[in-house]
Amino acid sequence: MNYFNDERKVKEYIKMCEDTNSKELIDILKNYLEKDSLLLELGMGPGKDLNLLKKYYNTIGSDNSQLFLDIYKEKNKDSELLFLDAVTINTEKKFDCIYSNKVLQHLTREELSNSILRQKEVLNDEGILFHTFWRGNSEEIYDGLRFVYYEKEELINIFEKYFNIIEINYYCEEKEKDSIYIILKKKL
């Protein structure tokens, strides 16, 4: 059973995310992505980032949890949402940016490689990626949910075959330098 298909766990996760604020990350993205660009958020969860992103971009939210999509849609009826998993990204749409915040870390390393190939396919030629990861070099399963931690060097090695690295840096979510964001541009 998928962690985010359990209503109790979804509600706990939404409550846990109440105090998170990704404004700093979106401010960084705004330096690289023009206003009103078409953006796909992979793994929108409760939709906190989606709400911020919608202020600047034509944003489509997506998640692999119908519960997250339904809960968000109740309060945001006009939002375009897609039921997608982060590996196959089963859509015909093309995007100027694909954004995820601590989502791709739930994939195995092989799934992440497959996701990157698919992201390249659904990204417009001048498109960019903006992804965040927890920093580290381990993997764990917590309450049925996978967490894969990365260091900068490994992320560069994973992405550089298909994307040019625009920026990669540490930031603080809970403690100094516990997280990494990476911004990439599609190689033609």
PyMOL commands that set and color helices and strands:
alter all, ss='L'
color gray80, all
select helices_A, chain A and resi 3-5+7-19+23-30+48-53+66-75+104-106+109-122+152-159
alter helices_A, ss='H'
color red, helices_A
select strands_A, chain A and resi 38-41+58-63+81-83+95-101+123-134+139-142+145-148+163-171+179-186
alter strands_A, ss='S'
color yellow, strands_A
deselect
rebuild
show_as cartoon
